[in-house]
Amino acid sequence: MPADLDALMHAAVGGVGGSDRPGQQQMARAVDQAARDGSHLLVQAGTGTGKSLAYLVPAIRHAVETGQPAIVATATLALQAQIVDRDLPRIADALAPELGRRPTYGLVKGRRNYLCLHKIEGGYPDDEDSLLDVGEVDRAAGRIGEEVVRLREWAQETDSGERDELVPGVSERAWRQVSVSAEECLGSKCPMVQECFVERSRAAAKDVDVVVTNHSFMAIDSFEGRQMLPEHDLLVVDEAHELVDRVTSTITDEVTGGMIATAARRCGRMADASTMREAGEMLQELLGGVQEGRLLGIPDNLALALTRVRDAARSVQSELKPASPADNDASRQVARAAIDEIFDNCDRILEGRELDVVWVSQDQRRGAILRVAPMSVAMLLREKVFGDRTVIMTSATLELGGSFDSVAGTLGLRGDGGPKWTGLDVGSPFDYPRQAIAYVASQLPPPGRDGMSTQAMDEIETLVRAAGGRTLGLFSSTRAARAAAEEMRTRFGDEIPVLCQGDDQIRTLVGQFAADPRTCLFGTLTLWQGVDVPGPSCQLVIIDRIPFPRPDDPLASARSQEIARRGGNGFMSVSATHAALRLAQGAGRLVRNHDDRGVVAFLDTRMITARYAGFLQKSLPPFWPTTDRALVLKALRRLDETAADRSAPIDAEQVEQASVEAAETAADVVHDAPAELAPQPDRQVETVAAEPEPEPEPEPAAIAAASSPPAPASAVDTEGVAPPAGGWSPEDDEELRDGADLGLAPEELAEHLDRPLEEVRNRLVQLRIG
């Protein structure tokens, strides 16, 4: 029998060079108990808790006891690499004496992440956009050709065939020349199946204690029953706040004229695809005339075109069917995979499944795209993921508005027939009220639909100058990020460098930002979640506006309307929950270790005036709140004066393992500042509970949020600025105009604004809108 959990945790913490952390110990015990009881657990573990170790140690213990591997699924490649390359090797070494053997682990990815030896040996036809088709006019052909040559040379020396092992990497276009999808793979009929990198990695994973994979791969394995992962009874989902979006993306399908033309071309002389090609051209022409947005029903002409494509694809499928398994060579398999995708996607759209949402989007490169996705994946997750194993969901942001209910609803854990689960918040070792200030620029006008106001640009300049650079700007749109970056470059000149997402690869930009404290980095969604820059390089985080989904977002609006139709609060369940999650992730970029100090500045006054402000505030780390601009500028200047410049990139490993003892002696900018900067216990954001809404009847579990989250609290900021008491605020009017400009009906606007329909109609008349 293995040693008890406390002994294992003590050994592991020592092995990674860390120190005991109460939240980490609490989480480890909860994970261990859930694994023993077979119950589901949602764990919120703030930055600095060391949650990876807190679930890996009990997972290893469980695997050794039961003889079955534990599966760990993450959202990002960065976390996978951290777990496999850094955490598990050291934990395994530390636990070996306690367990009597060294725990084992492996990494499993989708087939596209590995070299296909059969394709490298010429067993597959060239892709339609391969070097043979690029032509001399494509200036990139030379570079891609060099990449393919390097890939072929690397194939002779690699032991894993994993794309991430290749440094520097290659373009997606080059990688496609040496890899195949699961549908294109010949499987056991492949002449090189014994040497296959994928098969070898999956065979090795069956005999290890911990298998690391990603959300999408785990979901496909669960939904389709492919058994690509070994049999297991414990699943840990890290970065669990991303799971619903990742799963939704995995099972979103699309149809384009280009896809149909490519599929027809791949058939070559094996089948007559001319009818399908012609039907595809007609479909593309029709799609080009359809307005972007959700389709509440498939127009007759579009349905006819889809039917013709589907029926023609069915005919091609029959022609491509091999006379015997031996006749199914690589060319035929690639063609069959392409045709099957066309048939299945057209058929799904025409079927009109109850929870499917269909919409049209326009892409500059690909043209019109017809997409279909599920309104909710809650029931799918409930049945396929939570069905017959213990599941641990963990993230730094699972508790929104002070409750796990919102996230639990999207995961299928709430509502009739839902499985039992427990929510646990183990907190964070950081002293948020002393380490960071949450500042709302209450003097600014509400965010407008025509871009950032001059006042907002002035505020950014003033804040950045006070901070001496050191600023991460998080914007709700690419347009806003670029506009702010260009404006600040004009204002700062060479004094303060301003980087913007899109200037270079994210990794390069973040490295430059971390290396030079005077630098600013502006960007959108990737930066809201993917930046980890502790230290004086990031002492100011600016958030331009509350990151609601667009009112015309097909999935968000469909979910909101369906929840409202069934008696729930669609705005709070969808839009406010989405915004709260993004805000928590964005604000969390500021404090990454015990020494970090700084300010999160919100340029959106709705953070303190809107009806839902209390819900958003409760979703943030408990920073010290204020609207006192002078105080904030003074704090930023003090931070700039006392910060030690860092000329080398951040050592993330040292940051992650920083000891609690060292933190206790760290300088505290607010505590050590003059008295007027020190937080006063009575200067907290006061929340006034709103009248609770009547509890709606339980909604069908198929809806993403089984019921609305708790009614939001209104807020009164530190200066006593109360939210509008009745009537319409400028923010409400701005949202009303935005929605009307997007073509939303009064009923949709009423739902989005959470106001009576008649009141919305009256306000539209008063403002002469529509």
HELIX and SHEET records of a PDB file:
HELIX    1   1 LEU A    5  GLY A   15  1                                  11    
HELIX    2   2 PRO A   22  ASP A   37  1                                  16    
HELIX    3   3 LYS A   51  THR A   66  1                                  16    
HELIX    4   4 LEU A   77  ALA A   81  1                                   5    
HELIX    5   5 GLN A   82  ASP A   87  3                                   6    
HELIX    6   6 LEU A   88  LEU A   99  1                                  12    
HELIX    7   7 ARG A  111  ASN A  113  5                                   3    
HELIX    8   8 LEU A  117  ILE A  120  1                                   4    
HELIX    9   9 LEU A  131  VAL A  134  1                                   4    
HELIX   10  10 ALA A  141  ALA A  155  1                                  15    
HELIX   11  11 ARG A  163  GLU A  165  5                                   3    
HELIX   12  12 GLU A  172  TRP A  175  1                                   4    
HELIX   13  13 ARG A  176  VAL A  178  5                                   3    
HELIX   14  14 GLY A  187  LYS A  189  5                                   3    
HELIX   15  15 VAL A  193  GLU A  195  5                                   3    
HELIX   16  16 PHE A  197  ALA A  205  1                                   9    
HELIX   17  17 HIS A  215  GLU A  224  1                                  10    
HELIX   18  18 ALA A  240  GLU A  242  5                                   3    
HELIX   19  19 LEU A  243  THR A  250  1                                   8    
HELIX   20  20 GLY A  257  CYS A  267  1                                  11    
HELIX   21  21 SER A  274  GLY A  288  1                                  15    
HELIX   22  22 ASP A  300  LEU A  320  1                                  21    
HELIX   23  23 PRO A  325  ASP A  327  5                                   3    
HELIX   24  24 ALA A  330  GLU A  351  1                                  22    
HELIX   25  25 ALA A  378  LYS A  384  1                                   7    
HELIX   26  26 ASP A  405  THR A  410  1                                   6    
HELIX   27  27 TYR A  432  GLN A  435  1                                   4    
HELIX   28  28 THR A  454  ALA A  467  1                                  14    
HELIX   29  29 THR A  478  PHE A  492  1                                  15    
HELIX   30  30 ILE A  506  ALA A  515  1                                  10    
HELIX   31  31 LEU A  525  GLY A  530  1                                   6    
HELIX   32  32 PRO A  554  ARG A  565  1                                  12    
HELIX   33  33 GLY A  570  GLY A  570  1                                   1    
HELIX   34  34 PHE A  571  ALA A  576  3                                   6    
HELIX   35  35 THR A  577  ALA A  587  1                                  11    
HELIX   36  36 ARG A  606  THR A  609  1                                   4    
HELIX   37  37 ALA A  613  LYS A  618  1                                   6    
HELIX   38  38 ARG A  629  THR A  642  1                                  14    
HELIX   39  39 ALA A  652  GLU A  656  1                                   5    
HELIX   40  40 VAL A  660  GLU A  664  1                                   5    
HELIX   41  41 VAL A  669  ASP A  672  1                                   4    
HELIX   42  42 ALA A  675  LEU A  677  5                                   3    
HELIX   43  43 PRO A  730  ASP A  741  1                                  12    
HELIX   44  44 PRO A  746  LEU A  753  1                                   8    
HELIX   45  45 LEU A  757  GLN A  766  1                                  10    
SHEET    1   A 7 TYR A 105  LEU A 107  0                                        
SHEET    2   A 7 VAL A 210  ASN A 214  1                                        
SHEET    3   A 7 ALA A  70  THR A  74  1                                        
SHEET    4   A 7 LEU A 234  VAL A 237  1                                        
SHEET    5   A 7 THR A 390  SER A 395  1                                        
SHEET    6   A 7 HIS A  40  GLN A  44  1                                        
SHEET    7   A 7 TRP A 421  ASP A 425  1                                        
SHEET    1   B 4 ASP A 253  VAL A 255  0                                        
SHEET    2   B 4 GLY A 367  PRO A 374 -1                                        
SHEET    3   B 4 ASP A 356  ASP A 363 -1                                        
SHEET    4   B 4 GLY A 293  LEU A 295 -1                                        
SHEET    1   C 7 VAL A 498  CYS A 500  0                                        
SHEET    2   C 7 CYS A 520  GLY A 523  1                                        
SHEET    3   C 7 THR A 471  LEU A 474  1                                        
SHEET    4   C 7 LEU A 540  ILE A 543  1                                        
SHEET    5   C 7 GLY A 598  PHE A 602  1                                        
SHEET    6   C 7 ALA A 436  VAL A 440  1                                        
SHEET    7   C 7 TRP A 624  THR A 626  1                                        
SHEET    1   D 2 GLU A 686  VAL A 688  0                                        
SHEET    2   D 2 SER A 714  VAL A 716 -1                                        
END                                                                             
